[in-house]
Amino acid sequence: MKLNLTVEGMHCSSCSMLLKDVVDEIKGVKSAKFDHAEGSAVVEFDDSVVSKEVIVDSITKEGYKVIL
């Protein structure tokens, strides 16, 4: 499954790399791409292993706002 997100609060490439690392650690996530310039993210994951809510929660716990 592919999840397209708008992520508010990413100001630089370090923000993008931090979130990529956090999301990549979640079991069931196949790939994660964050673009701070666009304020967007695309996460591919196995929805039989992890839910989109878990992915979104992991991003918001880092202090960013997610808009589905």
C-alpha positions in Angstrom: 0.0 0.0 0.0 1.2 3.5 -0.7 0.5 6.4 1.6 0.9 10.0 0.4 1.2 12.6 3.2 1.6 16.3 3.6 4.1 16.9 6.5 4.3 20.4 8.0 7.3 21.5 9.9 10.1 20.0 7.8 12.5 22.9 7.2 15.6 21.3 5.9 17.1 18.1 4.6 18.0 17.0 8.1 14.3 17.0 8.9 13.6 14.8 5.9 16.5 12.4 6.8 15.3 12.1 10.5 11.8 11.2 9.5 13.0 8.7 6.8 15.1 7.0 9.5 12.2 6.9 12.0 9.7 5.5 9.5 12.2 3.1 7.9 12.6 1.4 11.4 8.9 0.5 11.5 8.3 -3.2 10.7 6.3 -3.5 7.5 7.6 -0.3 5.9 9.1 -1.1 2.5 10.2 2.5 1.6 9.9 6.0 2.8 10.6 9.2 0.9 10.4 12.7 2.5 10.8 16.0 0.6 11.2 19.0 2.9 10.9 21.5 0.0 7.5 20.1 -1.0 6.4 19.2 2.5 5.5 15.8 1.4 6.1 12.1 2.0 5.4 8.8 0.3 5.5 5.7 2.3 5.1 2.2 0.9 4.1 -0.4 3.4 2.6 -3.8 4.0 -0.8 -3.1 5.5 -1.1 -6.6 6.9 1.9 -5.8 9.1 1.5 -2.1 10.0 -1.3 0.5 9.8 -1.1 4.0 8.4 -2.0 5.2 11.9 1.2 3.8 13.3 3.2 5.5 10.6 1.5 8.8 11.1 1.9 8.6 14.9 5.6 8.0 14.5 5.9 11.2 12.5 3.8 13.3 14.9 5.8 12.0 17.9 8.8 13.7 16.3 7.0 17.0 16.4 5.7 17.3 12.8 2.1 17.7 11.7 0.7 15.2 9.2 -2.2 16.0 6.9 -3.7 13.0 5.2 
